[in-house]
């Protein structure tokens, strides 16, 4: 089940909110837990036990750490149990076939693939629960005593499948506070954010994404250079509005339930460097790697050489986290090189060259998305050659005529125009109510009429 779905909006969500608002405060976390487990099981019931096991392991590991703080051996064993279970689950389901395939290719063996289905959201909720146990181990938070409250945190359906990656510290206060958790202002704001996120996902990402799907169907090798660039611009817009729209819907749903989830996107395509881009793109993932990998390795406290090495580790893990294919490793290495060059000298060079900085950043991001998407390395190499060789192929004219409006809308909505408009009119009901009504009705009409409704980050 995904948010941009008629059944979710008019049945599942409607029933859950009625029960949630009607229930006494002491039962609200229980309703969140039950509703979230139903939400998760709806899409993949066979992996329901994995979710329960993850919740139980981290709850009891953190309780053990809290109760034996004066015994480092026990706390380390408890932390290790949490880390091994979470990383082991992620590795087993996501990477086993990747390593078997590479062993077979390298040694000429014929070990059969397991062909496991990746449990929904496992890349997100394993990081989320690990961050909690690590924070308890470091003494940043006190272990949650109620397994119902902890289950509500782990399974909370708005952010369960694709984030934002919510740390326990982000919502602990409201998770343990019943009176005053829900306010009309938060509900009002949450509805606005949910509708805006739905519009970004359905009206922009789905429409512009169809162009990239058309190009993939005809084959990357057959496109001309202009069509290659038109296609990668379309995919850049699709992945941004798809993921940021879904994140915005999650943040809106969180507010409707009385929780404040962290921001996950902040207009990344206005960046003037890839360093800035990664401060604006998937903010909660970047923050997670900085907090739990980069800083513990030493961050930038041990000199430039050690800092570059730490960056290499982080970006290898970032690429590896995104997928079990060599293109993701290449993608992580690609951004490590760019970020290292910027750290050493490129940022200083670009500092007073705003136009050049934006052009460089947008080109770098476009190439990055090509590496990110195309898993077949020869096809990837051919597509990047197409981007820069000015070669012939299928003309871009037909696709330009059909998708130019969607692309222009996507580009405009990637700038500060939309945020300035929202900040100015968000409290003006004469503007916002008609606008949100139109966006909602158009989105619902699209969902009713169209069968094209992918969600890109389900791959991860």
C-alpha positions in Angstrom: 0.0 0.0 0.0 1.3 3.4 -0.9 0.0 6.9 0.0 -0.8 7.8 -3.6 -3.6 5.3 -3.7 -7.3 5.6 -3.7 -7.8 2.8 -1.2 -5.2 4.3 1.2 -6.7 7.8 1.1 -10.4 7.1 1.3 -10.5 3.8 3.2 -7.4 2.9 5.2 -6.5 6.4 6.3 -10.1 7.5 6.9 -10.8 4.5 9.2 -7.5 4.9 11.0 -8.0 8.6 11.7 -11.6 8.0 13.0 -10.3 5.3 15.4 -7.3 7.3 16.4 -9.1 10.6 17.2 -12.0 8.8 18.9 -9.8 6.6 21.2 -8.7 7.8 24.6 -5.2 9.1 24.7 -3.7 6.1 26.4 -4.7 3.9 23.5 -3.5 6.1 20.6 0.0 4.5 20.4 -1.6 1.1 20.3 -3.8 2.1 17.4 -0.8 3.5 15.6 1.0 0.2 16.1 -1.9 -2.0 14.9 -2.7 0.2 12.0 1.0 0.3 10.9 1.3 -3.4 11.1 -1.8 -3.8 8.9 -0.4 -1.2 6.5 2.9 -3.1 6.3 1.2 -6.6 6.0 -1.1 -5.3 3.3 1.8 -5.2 0.9 3.9 -8.1 2.1 2.4 -10.2 4.9 5.1 -13.0 4.6 7.7 -10.6 6.1 5.5 -9.5 8.9 7.6 -11.6 11.4 10.8 -9.7 10.4 9.2 -6.4 11.4 8.0 -7.9 14.7 11.5 -9.5 15.4 13.3 -6.2 14.6 11.0 -4.4 17.0 11.5 -7.0 19.8 15.3 -7.3 19.4 15.9 -3.6 19.6 13.5 -3.1 22.5 15.0 -5.8 24.6 18.6 -4.8 23.6 18.0 -1.2 24.7 16.4 -2.4 27.9 19.4 -4.5 28.7 21.7 -1.6 28.0 19.7 0.7 30.3 19.6 -1.8 33.1 23.3 -2.7 33.0 25.0 0.6 32.3 27.7 -0.2 34.8 28.6 -3.4 33.0 30.3 -2.6 29.7 30.5 -6.2 28.7 26.8 -6.7 28.9 25.9 -3.4 27.2 28.4 -4.2 24.3 26.9 -7.6 23.8 23.4 -6.1 23.8 24.4 -3.5 21.2 26.2 -6.1 19.1 23.0 -8.2 19.1 21.0 -5.3 17.8 23.6 -4.4 15.1 24.1 -8.0 14.0 20.3 -8.7 13.7 19.6 -5.5 11.8 22.6 -5.5 9.5 22.3 -9.2 9.1 18.7 -9.0 8.0 19.5 -6.2 5.6 22.5 -8.0 4.2 20.7 -11.4 3.9 17.7 -10.1 2.0 19.3 -7.3 0.0 22.8 -8.5 -0.8 22.9 -12.3 -0.8 22.1 -12.8 -4.5 24.5 -10.0 -5.4 27.5 -11.8 -3.8 26.4 -15.2 -5.1 26.2 -13.8 -8.6 29.6 -12.2 -8.4 31.1 -15.4 -6.9 29.6 -17.4 -9.8 31.0 -14.9 -12.3 34.5 -14.8 -10.8 35.0 -18.4 -10.0 32.8 -20.0 -12.7 30.6 -21.7 -10.0 26.9 -22.3 -10.3 25.6 -21.6 -6.8 21.8 -21.1 -7.2 20.4 -17.6 -6.4 18.0 -17.4 -3.5 15.8 -14.9 -5.4 14.5 -13.3 -2.2 12.0 -10.5 -2.3 13.3 -7.5 -0.5 11.1 -6.7 2.6 9.4 -3.3 2.2 11.2 -0.5 3.9 13.9 -2.7 5.4 16.7 -0.3 4.4 14.9 2.5 6.3 13.5 0.8 9.4 16.8 -1.1 10.2 18.7 2.2 10.2 16.0 3.8 12.3 16.0 1.1 15.0 19.8 0.9 15.0 20.0 4.7 15.6 17.8 4.2 18.7 19.8 1.4 20.2 23.1 3.3 19.5 21.7 6.4 21.1 20.7 4.4 24.2 24.2 2.9 24.3 25.8 6.3 24.0 23.5 7.6 26.8 21.8 10.2 24.6 18.3 8.9 25.4 16.8 6.7 28.1 15.5 3.4 26.9 11.7 3.3 26.2 9.9 1.3 28.9 6.7 0.6 27.0 6.9 -1.8 24.1 3.7 -0.4 22.7 5.2 3.1 22.5 8.4 1.7 21.0 6.4 -0.4 18.5 4.6 2.8 17.5 7.9 4.5 16.9 9.4 1.7 14.8 6.3 0.8 12.8 4.6 4.2 12.4 3.1 3.9 8.9 3.7 7.4 7.6 7.5 6.9 7.5 7.8 3.1 7.6 8.3 2.3 3.9 10.5 5.2 2.7 11.3 7.5 5.5 12.1 10.2 6.5 14.5 8.3 8.8 13.0 9.4 12.1 15.2 9.1 15.1 13.7 8.3 18.5 14.9 11.7 19.8 12.8 13.4 17.1 9.5 12.2 18.5 10.2 10.8 22.0 8.5 13.7 23.8 5.2 13.4 21.9 5.4 9.7 21.9 5.2 9.7 25.7 2.9 12.6 25.9 -0.8 12.1 25.3 -2.5 15.3 26.4 -1.9 18.1 23.9 -0.2 15.9 21.3 -2.9 16.7 18.7 -3.8 20.3 17.8 -6.1 21.7 15.2 -3.2 23.8 13.8 -1.1 20.7 13.3 -4.0 18.8 11.6 -4.5 21.8 9.3 -0.8 22.0 8.5 -0.6 18.3 8.0 -3.5 18.2 5.5 -1.9 21.0 3.5 1.4 19.2 3.4 -0.2 15.8 2.5 -2.1 17.4 -0.4 1.0 19.2 -1.7 3.0 16.1 -1.5 0.3 14.1 -3.3 0.4 16.7 -6.1 4.2 16.6 -6.4 4.1 12.8 -6.6 1.0 12.4 -8.9 0.8 15.5 -11.0 4.5 16.1 -11.6 6.6 13.0 -10.9 4.2 10.6 -12.7 3.7 12.8 -15.7 7.3 13.7 -16.3 8.5 10.2 -15.4 6.6 8.7 -18.3 9.2 10.3 -20.6 12.1 8.4 -19.0 10.0 5.2 -19.1 9.5 5.7 -22.9 13.3 6.1 -23.4 14.1 3.1 -21.3 11.6 1.1 -23.3 13.1 2.0 -26.7 16.6 1.4 -25.4 19.3 3.8 -24.2 21.6 3.0 -27.1 19.0 4.3 -29.6 18.6 7.8 -28.3 20.2 11.0 -29.8 22.2 13.3 -27.6 19.4 15.9 -27.2 17.0 13.0 -26.2 19.5 11.6 -23.8 19.6 15.0 -22.0 15.9 15.5 -22.2 15.4 12.0 -20.7 17.9 12.5 -17.8 16.3 15.9 -17.0 13.0 14.1 -16.9 14.3 11.4 -14.6 16.0 14.0 -12.4 12.6 15.7 -11.9 10.8 12.4 -11.5 13.0 11.1 -8.7 13.0 14.4 -6.9 9.2 14.9 -7.0 8.5 11.2 -6.4 10.6 10.9 -3.3 10.2 14.5 -1.9 6.5 14.3 -2.6 6.3 11.0 -0.7 8.4 12.4 2.1 6.1 15.5 2.3 3.0 13.3 2.5 4.7 11.4 5.3 5.5 14.6 7.2 1.9 15.8 6.7 0.5 12.5 8.0 2.9 12.7 11.0 1.5 16.1 11.8 -2.1 14.8 11.5 -1.2 12.2 14.0 0.5 14.7 16.3 4.2 14.1 15.4 6.9 16.3 13.9 9.0 14.4 11.4 12.3 16.0 10.2 12.6 17.7 6.8 13.9 15.4 4.1 14.4 17.7 1.1 15.2 21.4 0.7 15.2 22.4 -2.9 18.3 20.4 -3.9 18.4 21.6 -7.5 19.2 25.2 -6.6 22.5 24.0 -5.1 25.8 25.6 -6.3 27.9 22.5 -5.5 27.4 18.8 -4.9 28.4 19.4 -1.3 25.4 21.7 -1.0 23.2 19.3 -2.9 23.8 16.6 -0.3 22.9 19.0 2.4 19.5 19.4 0.7 18.8 15.9 -0.7 17.6 13.1 1.5 18.6 15.0 4.5 17.8 12.4 7.1 19.9 9.7 5.4 22.9 12.1 5.1 22.4 13.1 8.7 22.3 9.4 9.7 25.6 8.6 8.0 27.2 11.7 9.4 26.0 11.0 13.0 26.7 7.2 13.1 29.5 6.7 10.7 31.4 9.8 9.7 31.8 11.4 13.2 32.6 8.2 15.0 35.4 7.6 12.4 36.9 10.9 13.3 35.0 13.3 11.0 37.2 16.2 10.1 39.0 16.3 13.4 42.1 14.3 12.4 43.4 16.1 9.4 42.5 16.3 5.7 43.9 12.9 4.7 41.8 11.1 7.4 38.8 13.2 6.5 39.0 12.1 2.9 39.3 8.5 4.0 36.3 8.9 6.2 34.4 10.4 3.3 35.4 7.4 1.2 34.0 5.0 3.8 30.7 6.9 4.1 30.2 7.1 0.3 31.0 3.5 -0.3 28.4 2.6 2.4 25.9 5.2 0.9 26.2 3.6 -2.5 26.0 0.1 -1.0 22.9 1.0 1.0 21.0 2.1 -2.1 21.3 -1.1 -3.9 23.0 -4.5 -4.6 24.4 -3.6 -8.0 27.8 -2.3 -9.1 26.3 0.9 -10.5 25.5 1.9 -6.9 29.1 1.4 -5.8 30.2 3.4 -8.8 27.6 6.1 -7.9 29.0 6.3 -4.4 32.5 6.5 -5.7 31.5 9.2 -8.2 30.1 11.4 -5.5 33.1 10.7 -3.2 35.4 12.0 -5.9 33.4 15.1 -6.5 33.0 15.9 -2.8 36.7 15.3 -2.1 37.7 17.6 -5.0 35.3 20.3 -3.7 36.7 19.9 -0.2 40.3 20.2 -1.4 40.0 23.2 -3.8 36.9 23.2 -6.1 34.6 25.0 -3.6 37.0 27.9 -3.3 37.2 28.1 -7.1 33.4 28.2 -7.5 32.7 30.5 -4.6 32.3 33.7 -6.6 31.2 32.1 -9.9 27.5 31.5 -9.3 26.5 30.8 -12.9 29.4 28.4 -13.5 28.7 26.7 -10.1 25.1 26.1 -10.9 25.9 24.7 -14.4 28.6 22.5 -13.0 26.3 21.2 -10.2 23.3 20.5 -12.5 25.5 18.6 -15.0 27.2 16.6 -12.2 23.8 15.7 -10.7 22.4 14.6 -14.1 25.4 12.3 -14.7 24.9 11.0 -11.2 21.3 10.1 -11.8 22.3 8.2 -15.0 24.8 6.2 -12.9 22.2 5.7 -10.2 19.5 4.4 -12.5 21.2 2.3 -15.2 22.3 -1.0 -13.6 23.8 -2.5 -16.8 27.3 -1.0 -16.9 27.9 -1.3 -20.7 24.5 0.4 -21.2 25.4 3.0 -18.7 28.7 3.7 -20.4 26.9 4.0 -23.8 24.3 6.4 -22.4 26.9 8.7 -20.9 28.8 8.7 -24.2 25.5 9.7 -25.8 25.1 12.6 -23.4 28.5 14.1 -24.4 29.2 12.9 -28.0 26.6 14.8 -29.9 25.6 11.6 -31.7 22.5 10.9 -33.7 19.6 8.6 -32.8 15.9 8.9 -32.1 15.0 12.6 -32.3 13.9 14.5 -29.2 11.4 16.6 -31.1 8.3 14.4 -30.5 9.1 13.9 -26.8 9.9 17.6 -26.4 6.4 18.5 -27.7 4.6 16.0 -25.5 6.5 16.6 -22.3 7.7 20.2 -22.4 4.8 21.5 -20.2 5.5 18.8 -17.5 9.2 19.6 -17.6 8.7 23.3 -17.3 6.3 22.9 -14.4 8.8 20.5 -12.7 11.7 23.0 -13.2 9.7 25.9 -11.8 8.6 23.9 -8.8 12.2 23.0 -8.1 13.0 26.6 -7.4 12.2 28.9 -4.5 9.1 30.2 -6.3 6.9 27.5 -4.7 8.3 27.9 -1.2 8.0 31.7 -1.3 4.4 31.3 -2.5 3.6 28.8 0.2 5.2 30.9 3.0 3.3 34.0 1.8 -0.2 32.4 1.4 -0.2 29.3 3.7 -2.4 31.1 6.3 -4.6 32.7 3.7 -7.6 30.4 3.3 -9.0 32.4 0.4 -6.0 31.3 -1.6 -5.0 28.0 0.0 -8.4 26.2 0.2 -9.2 26.6 -3.6 -5.7 25.8 -4.6 -5.4 22.7 -2.4 -8.9 21.6 -3.5 -7.9 21.8 -7.2 -4.6 19.9 -6.5 -6.4 17.2 -4.6 -9.2 16.7 -7.1 -6.7 16.7 -10.1 -4.6 14.1 -8.2 -7.5 11.9 -7.5 -8.7 12.2 -11.1 -5.3 11.1 -12.2 -5.2 8.1 -9.9 -8.6 7.0 -11.0 -7.8 7.4 -14.7 -4.2 6.3 -14.9 -2.4 3.0 -14.2 1.1 4.6 -14.2 1.9 5.2 -10.5 5.4 4.0 -9.7 7.3 4.7 -6.6 11.0 4.8 -7.3 12.3 4.2 -3.8 10.5 0.9 -3.5 13.6 -0.4 -5.2 15.6 0.2 -2.0 
